[in-house]
Amino acid sequence: MNISERMMEPPEIVEIDSSVSTVACDGGAMGHPVVYLCFDDKDYVDCYYCGRRFVRISPVDKAAHH
């Protein structure tokens, strides 16, 4: 896979429990410095390095997805 193909891939979406207020992202397989992202009053937050989206989801919603 070349760089242009990788850039076209959608960012990874990571489901997080709705009680969590801050997440850490290290870029996964691609890697980058660890950053801590705060949800504040939002239900999702995107990593400004790799584009991963962390989505807060309630246990009820999580059960419906699986």
N, C-alpha and C positions, 0 to 999 in steps of 0.2 A: 504494500500500500504506500503510495507516494504522499507527499505533504499536502497536495491540493485535495486528494481524496479524503485525507484525515480531517482537513479543515471543513469539509462539507458535512461530516457526521454531526448529528444533533448532540448537544451536551448530555452527559449522563444525568439522570434524575434519581435522587436518593430520597427515599421516604424516611422521615424522622418522626418520632412520637410527638404528639401535639404539646406535651408538657415541657419539651426542650426549648431553651431560649437562645443557646449558642451552640454552634457546631464547629469542628475543626476540619480543615481540608488540606490534604498534602498532595493533591493531584493524582493520586492513584498510580497507575502504571506509568504515566508520563512524568509524574513527579514535579514538585515545586516546593518552595519553602512553606512550612505549615502556617496557615492563617486561620484566625478565629473569626467567624461570621455571626453576627447577632440578628435575630429575626425582628427585634423591636416589635412593631404592631402588625407585621406582615405574616402571611402564611408560607412564604417561600423566601429564599435568599440565594443569590447566584455568586459563585466564586469568581473574583475578578482576575484570577490567574488562568484557570482552566475552563471556566464556564459551567462547571457542575452546578446543577440546581438542587438545593435541599428543600424539600417540601414537608411542612408539618402536616401530619395526618392523624386523625383521632383513631383510637383502637376500633371503633365501630366501622369507620371508613376502610381501615386496613383489612378487616375481616371480609368486607365486601369485595375488595380487590383480589383476594386470594381464593 
